[in-house]
């Protein structure tokens, strides 16, 4: 197993009392570990997830472990802009500032399907749903004052595809689940660039986080044979040593949320609790492809996203 710090290691010694955080997908996988770390440090954390039963169970289990924690739940289906708007309205109605928005939820390599508004499921859920969420919660982020942060979960999978600006929703090109996933993860990174460009002057920044390889429910659309073909398991069922536990996978998310060296810094691609460098052949499992942080691409995606959402 990969030797890496856990989310609790990174949060150790931090006091987030009085801070408010939202973690999408906080009911499972690395999202639960993200919630655990933030709550242990004293933050009030809202779990935002689609499955209300799973969300309540996760909150109950976390509170059993952390009886003094402040953990709340609020339903959110990122594949429905109506659900996103409902979540935003409920949160803003509380008049509560938002210090940390963790855009953690996601789907991967799904069979072809569309969101409630007709977007390709991975682009619509992973990017457009989170884009609308961040835009809607901007008043709460502003209310938190300088230092508010957005963390956008991306992936090494961004290398599979840039954003196809002419056909992002696979209306004309043949659907490929991995191209769709790669496009959505590139979009997550470009969102961090575009968001920071717009709001860093107000002290609000966004960074993209590649958490590493972790076995979670994200792989539910993949057969074991597919996972073996990708080198995740060997024939005996042994997990690739590069993989992390969920607690380790949440560490870079937490680092992005609290690291003082990131104060005022955004539009970055983070991995293994550090700022990543562009991909190079001598370190093939690390780094990002330049198109994922390209400022012109970020602006083009921002305009496209606003148009798609406003016309939905």
KAPE-V102033 format. One record per backbone hydrogen bond with DSSP energy under -0.5 kcal/mol. NH is the residue of the N-H (numbers start at 0). CO is the residue of the C=O. Records with the same first field share a line. If there is no record, write none. Layout:
NH: CO / CO
This chain:
1: 242
3: 1
6: 246
9: 5
10: 6
11: 7
13: 10
15: 13 / 40
17: 41
18: 15
20: 43
21: 99
22: 45
23: 21 / 101
24: 47
25: 22 / 47
27: 24
30: 27
31: 27 / 28
32: 28
33: 29
34: 30
35: 31
36: 32
37: 33
38: 34
39: 35
40: 36
41: 38
42: 37
43: 18
44: 42 / 69
45: 20
46: 44 / 71
47: 22 / 45
48: 46 / 73
51: 49
54: 50
55: 51
56: 52
57: 53
58: 54
59: 55
60: 56
61: 57
62: 58
63: 59
64: 60
65: 61
68: 65
69: 42
70: 68
71: 44
73: 46
75: 48
77: 75
79: 76
83: 79
84: 80
85: 81
86: 82
87: 83
88: 84
89: 85
90: 86
91: 87
92: 88
93: 89 / 90
94: 91
95: 90
97: 139
98: 19 / 96
99: 19
100: 148
101: 21 / 99
102: 100 / 150
103: 101
108: 176
114: 118
115: 78
117: 114
120: 112
123: 119
124: 120
125: 121
126: 121 / 122
127: 122
128: 123
129: 124
130: 126
131: 127
132: 128
133: 129
134: 130
135: 131
136: 132
137: 134
138: 135
139: 136
140: 136
141: 137
142: 138
143: 139
144: 141
146: 202
147: 144
148: 98
149: 204
150: 100
151: 149 / 206
152: 102 / 150
153: 151 / 208
157: 154
158: 155
159: 156
160: 157
164: 162
166: 163
169: 166
179: 175
180: 176
181: 177
182: 178
183: 179
184: 180
185: 181
186: 182
187: 183
188: 184
189: 185
190: 186
191: 187
192: 188
193: 189
194: 190
195: 191
196: 192
197: 193
198: 194
199: 195
201: 198
202: 199
203: 198
204: 147
206: 149
207: 267
208: 151
209: 269
210: 153 / 208
213: 211
214: 243
215: 213
218: 215
219: 216
221: 218
226: 222
227: 223
228: 224
229: 225
230: 227
231: 226
232: 226
233: 237
236: 233
239: 231
242: 239
243: 212
248: 244
249: 245
250: 247
253: 249
254: 250
255: 251
256: 252
257: 253
258: 254
261: 258
262: 259
264: 261
266: 205
269: 207 / 267
270: 273
271: 209
273: 270
275: 268 / 273
278: 287
279: 282
282: 279
283: 280
285: 282
287: 276
291: 288
292: 289
293: 290
297: 293
298: 294
299: 295
300: 296
301: 297
302: 298
303: 299
304: 300
305: 301
306: 302
307: 303
308: 304
309: 305
310: 306
311: 307 / 308
